[in-house]
């Protein structure tokens, strides 16, 4: 196995672990919703709606 392939697999495992930790935190849903609302609000403002 090449070093490049090993690093790719390792980084994929770390990414999955980070996503699991972030999503499992109780306040994550409200934070994600707030970020989404802010983003959609900025898009609406840019389009003039």
C-alpha positions as a Markdown table, in Angstrom:
| # | Residue | x | y | z |
|---|---|---|---|---|
| 1 | Unk | 0.0 | 0.0 | 0.0 |
| 2 | Unk | 1.3 | 3.4 | -1.0 |
| 3 | Unk | 1.8 | 6.1 | 1.6 |
| 4 | Unk | -0.6 | 8.3 | -0.3 |
| 5 | Unk | -3.4 | 5.7 | -0.1 |
| 6 | Unk | -2.7 | 5.2 | 3.6 |
| 7 | Unk | -2.9 | 8.9 | 4.3 |
| 8 | Unk | -6.1 | 9.1 | 2.3 |
| 9 | Unk | -7.7 | 6.4 | 4.3 |
| 10 | Unk | -6.5 | 7.9 | 7.6 |
| 11 | Unk | -7.9 | 11.3 | 6.7 |
| 12 | Unk | -11.3 | 9.8 | 5.7 |
| 13 | Unk | -11.5 | 8.0 | 9.1 |
| 14 | Unk | -10.6 | 11.3 | 10.9 |
| 15 | Unk | -13.3 | 13.2 | 8.9 |
| 16 | Unk | -16.0 | 10.6 | 9.7 |
| 17 | Unk | -15.0 | 10.8 | 13.4 |
| 18 | Unk | -15.2 | 14.6 | 13.4 |
| 19 | Unk | -18.6 | 14.6 | 11.8 |
| 20 | Unk | -19.9 | 12.1 | 14.3 |
| 21 | Unk | -18.7 | 14.2 | 17.2 |
| 22 | Unk | -20.2 | 17.4 | 15.8 |
| 23 | Unk | -23.6 | 15.8 | 14.9 |
| 24 | Unk | -23.9 | 14.0 | 18.2 |
| 25 | Unk | -23.6 | 17.2 | 20.3 |
| 26 | Unk | -27.0 | 18.3 | 21.5 |
| 27 | Unk | -26.8 | 21.9 | 20.3 |
| 28 | Unk | -25.5 | 21.0 | 16.8 |
| 29 | Unk | -29.0 | 20.9 | 15.3 |
| 30 | Unk | -29.8 | 24.5 | 16.4 |
| 31 | Unk | -26.4 | 25.8 | 15.3 |
| 32 | Unk | -26.7 | 24.1 | 11.8 |
| 33 | Unk | -30.3 | 25.5 | 11.5 |
| 34 | Unk | -29.1 | 29.0 | 12.4 |
| 35 | Unk | -26.2 | 28.9 | 9.9 |
| 36 | Unk | -28.7 | 27.7 | 7.2 |
| 37 | Unk | -31.1 | 30.5 | 8.0 |
| 38 | Unk | -28.4 | 33.1 | 7.9 |
| 39 | Unk | -27.2 | 31.8 | 4.6 |
| 40 | Unk | -30.6 | 31.8 | 3.1 |
| 41 | Unk | -31.3 | 35.2 | 4.4 |
| 42 | Unk | -28.2 | 36.6 | 2.8 |
| 43 | Unk | -29.1 | 35.0 | -0.5 |
| 44 | Unk | -32.6 | 36.6 | -0.3 |
| 45 | Unk | -31.1 | 40.0 | 0.5 |
| 46 | Unk | -28.7 | 39.6 | -2.4 |
| 47 | Unk | -31.5 | 38.8 | -4.8 |
| 48 | Unk | -33.6 | 41.7 | -3.4 |
| 49 | Unk | -36.4 | 39.7 | -2.0 |
